[in-house]
Amino acid sequence: MQWPARDYGLSRLDAYQLITPAGEAPLAHVRDTNCPCVAEIRKEWLPAGDPHGGLHRHLREVAALLPRH
């Protein structure tokens, strides 16, 4: 719940209420309970924000300046 709260300005409770029904966690061949899994949410379901402190936006701007071959 930390990254939606941080990157999209949600409270932890609002982030929890968003992620709980909208999150997707496909699992297969679970053998070890200590093994991590991935949870996902569709980008179009997230509120407007500047994820990762604007890092993605900055990288897109830098990439636009690079010469194309």
Secondary structure, DSSP 8 states (H G I E B T S, - for coil): -HHHHHHH---HHHHHHHHHHH-B----S---TTS----B--GGGS-S--GGGGHHHHHHHHHHHS---
